[in-house]
Amino acid sequence: MLEEGESQELNISFCPEESRAFCEKLGIRSQKATLSINLIGEGVIPSILCSVEGDVFNLGYVIAKETATSTFKIENTSSIGLKFSILLESLSPNRDKEQQKLPAFLSSPGKTDLVGTQNYSGLSVFSISPVEGTVGIGKTQEFTITFSPDHESLHYSDCLKIMLFDKEVIRVIQLKGAARNHMMYVEGGDPLDVPVESLALTTALAEEAAKAESDKLTKPILLRLECVQSETLVIPAVRELRVGGIRTAQFPSKKTVEFSWESLSILQMKGFTIDPVKGTVDRGQTKAITVSWAPPAGLDPDQLVTGTAMLTLKGDVKEVYSVYFMSRIVTNLLVASAQRPARSELNTNNTNQNLSDNPNMWDAVFECG
């Protein structure tokens, strides 16, 4: 009821579910007259282009307690301005509830959590700027991601979501990174641990003691290879390891990473070939080591071939890796393709390994020399 001279504000919302034009008539009736208003609106599907290829944004390796930054961009390809906000799964209000559930590797074998290792300090491993704003029509917005790990781990990860208008998640990106106490690393091989670690509080003294003990240990790497063989064709098995040097200001700028293999003669007799057997890697770079295997003549196709070699890295310290090789012959190319284990980064912190994540495929036990 409006008295003479009074006014009333009407709020009209428009929430289309389709990308098309809409038209509606609004009627306002009184005792003496009816006012008709035509409402016209157009539904637009918001769209962006993102510079991140795929669903994973990997910030690579850094020295623990140092930081690394990287950027990506989104472009507004819609016909309207886009209001955005950035969400990190590790900061989700539902995070505590999710942590009460069984880890993904137990409840769903082969699956890993989007949120991985976090900092002991409780501070976010990954941060992003800006976290909200508006991208104009045809404009581009750049984001800066900072990776700040406070201890050594190969399983840092988080899930970044780009939300539009506080309603629709238009892009999901998994953030990954790794931290080492020293300037060199080896990646590749088959997983020997799970991507979950305890964040129980540790004293600085205990952390340093654990670091010193870890430096003394020989670190394990497992490589499984499958050679496809038929009556007329042999396809050698090929895998790859990568030796890398981490860019850091802690050490002299000319410091490089050296690597070399030992104990290769027995492996070569069993059909293994490694190239190169030694080399150097500049900081911020990686070098591939190709490992191939072709079965020796007369080998029983049902026999599992195993062997061990030592890979030594020299940088700010000396690290020794014991590389275990397990090879077998398969006779069906499709089976080999379907059963080949996915390449993943090796966590060298855990020496309690399960030598096979698929016991039906690799039914064997061997001695680690």
ChimeraX attribute file (.defattr): number of C-alpha atoms within 10 A of each C-alpha:
attribute: neighborCount
match mode: 1-to-1
recipient: residues
	/A:1	7
	/A:2	7
	/A:3	6
	/A:4	6
	/A:5	5
	/A:6	7
	/A:7	9
	/A:8	7
	/A:9	5
	/A:10	6
	/A:11	5
	/A:12	6
	/A:13	6
	/A:14	11
	/A:15	8
	/A:16	14
	/A:17	9
	/A:18	11
	/A:19	11
	/A:20	11
	/A:21	11
	/A:22	13
	/A:23	10
	/A:24	10
	/A:25	10
	/A:26	11
	/A:27	11
	/A:28	10
	/A:29	10
	/A:30	9
	/A:31	5
	/A:32	5
	/A:33	8
	/A:34	10
	/A:35	9
	/A:36	11
	/A:37	11
	/A:38	9
	/A:39	12
	/A:40	11
	/A:41	13
	/A:42	14
	/A:43	14
	/A:44	15
	/A:45	13
	/A:46	17
	/A:47	17
	/A:48	17
	/A:49	13
	/A:50	16
	/A:51	12
	/A:52	14
	/A:53	8
	/A:54	10
	/A:55	12
	/A:56	15
	/A:57	20
	/A:58	15
	/A:59	19
	/A:60	14
	/A:61	24
	/A:62	26
	/A:63	24
	/A:64	18
	/A:65	15
	/A:66	15
	/A:67	17
	/A:68	18
	/A:69	13
	/A:70	13
	/A:71	15
	/A:72	13
	/A:73	14
	/A:74	18
	/A:75	19
	/A:76	21
	/A:77	18
	/A:78	18
	/A:79	13
	/A:80	15
	/A:81	15
	/A:82	22
	/A:83	14
	/A:84	21
	/A:85	18
	/A:86	19
	/A:87	18
	/A:88	21
	/A:89	16
	/A:90	20
	/A:91	12
	/A:92	11
	/A:93	9
	/A:94	10
	/A:95	12
	/A:96	11
	/A:97	9
	/A:98	11
	/A:99	9
	/A:100	8
	/A:101	9
	/A:102	10
	/A:103	17
	/A:104	15
	/A:105	14
	/A:106	11
	/A:107	11
	/A:108	10
	/A:109	10
	/A:110	10
	/A:111	11
	/A:112	16
	/A:113	14
	/A:114	18
	/A:115	21
	/A:116	21
	/A:117	25
	/A:118	24
	/A:119	18
	/A:120	16
	/A:121	12
	/A:122	9
	/A:123	12
	/A:124	18
	/A:125	23
	/A:126	26
	/A:127	17
	/A:128	17
	/A:129	12
	/A:130	14
	/A:131	14
	/A:132	14
	/A:133	13
	/A:134	16
	/A:135	20
	/A:136	17
	/A:137	14
	/A:138	13
	/A:139	14
	/A:140	16
	/A:141	15
	/A:142	13
	/A:143	15
	/A:144	14
	/A:145	18
	/A:146	18
	/A:147	27
	/A:148	23
	/A:149	28
	/A:150	22
	/A:151	21
	/A:152	22
	/A:153	24
	/A:154	22
	/A:155	21
	/A:156	25
	/A:157	27
	/A:158	25
	/A:159	22
	/A:160	23
	/A:161	18
	/A:162	19
	/A:163	19
	/A:164	20
	/A:165	12
	/A:166	11
	/A:167	9
	/A:168	12
	/A:169	15
	/A:170	13
	/A:171	16
	/A:172	16
	/A:173	18
	/A:174	18
	/A:175	22
	/A:176	24
	/A:177	24
	/A:178	23
	/A:179	26
	/A:180	19
	/A:181	17
	/A:182	20
	/A:183	26
	/A:184	30
	/A:185	21
	/A:186	21
	/A:187	20
	/A:188	21
	/A:189	24
	/A:190	20
	/A:191	23
	/A:192	23
	/A:193	18
	/A:194	16
	/A:195	21
	/A:196	18
	/A:197	13
	/A:198	8
	/A:199	12
	/A:200	6
	/A:201	9
	/A:202	10
	/A:203	8
	/A:204	9
	/A:205	9
	/A:206	10
	/A:207	13
	/A:208	12
	/A:209	12
	/A:210	11
	/A:211	15
	/A:212	11
	/A:213	10
	/A:214	15
	/A:215	17
	/A:216	11
	/A:217	14
	/A:218	17
	/A:219	20
	/A:220	23
	/A:221	25
	/A:222	20
	/A:223	20
	/A:224	21
	/A:225	23
	/A:226	25
	/A:227	22
	/A:228	22
	/A:229	18
	/A:230	12
	/A:231	6
	/A:232	5
	/A:233	9
	/A:234	14
	/A:235	16
	/A:236	17
	/A:237	19
	/A:238	17
	/A:239	17
	/A:240	16
	/A:241	19
	/A:242	16
	/A:243	21
	/A:244	26
	/A:245	25
	/A:246	23
	/A:247	18
	/A:248	17
	/A:249	9
	/A:250	11
	/A:251	12
	/A:252	9
	/A:253	11
	/A:254	7
	/A:255	14
	/A:256	21
	/A:257	24
	/A:258	19
	/A:259	21
	/A:260	15
	/A:261	19
	/A:262	13
	/A:263	12
	/A:264	16
	/A:265	10
	/A:266	12
	/A:267	18
	/A:268	14
	/A:269	11
	/A:270	18
	/A:271	16
	/A:272	24
	/A:273	17
	/A:274	18
	/A:275	13
	/A:276	14
	/A:277	14
	/A:278	15
	/A:279	15
	/A:280	18
	/A:281	20
	/A:282	18
	/A:283	19
	/A:284	16
	/A:285	14
	/A:286	20
	/A:287	16
	/A:288	16
	/A:289	18
	/A:290	15
	/A:291	18
	/A:292	19
	/A:293	25
	/A:294	22
	/A:295	24
	/A:296	12
	/A:297	8
	/A:298	6
	/A:299	12
	/A:300	12
	/A:301	14
	/A:302	9
	/A:303	11
	/A:304	16
	/A:305	22
	/A:306	20
	/A:307	20
	/A:308	20
	/A:309	18
	/A:310	19
	/A:311	22
	/A:312	17
	/A:313	24
	/A:314	16
	/A:315	20
	/A:316	16
	/A:317	11
	/A:318	15
	/A:319	19
	/A:320	19
	/A:321	18
	/A:322	18
	/A:323	19
	/A:324	21
	/A:325	20
	/A:326	20
	/A:327	24
	/A:328	21
	/A:329	25
	/A:330	17
	/A:331	16
	/A:332	12
	/A:333	14
	/A:334	10
	/A:335	11
	/A:336	16
	/A:337	11
	/A:338	8
	/A:339	11
	/A:340	12
	/A:341	18
	/A:342	11
	/A:343	15
	/A:344	12
	/A:345	18
	/A:346	24
	/A:347	24
	/A:348	22
	/A:349	17
	/A:350	14
	/A:351	14
	/A:352	9
	/A:353	14
	/A:354	12
	/A:355	20
	/A:356	18
	/A:357	16
	/A:358	11
	/A:359	10
	/A:360	8
	/A:361	11
	/A:362	15
	/A:363	10
	/A:364	13
	/A:365	11
	/A:366	12
	/A:367	8
	/A:368	11
	/A:369	8
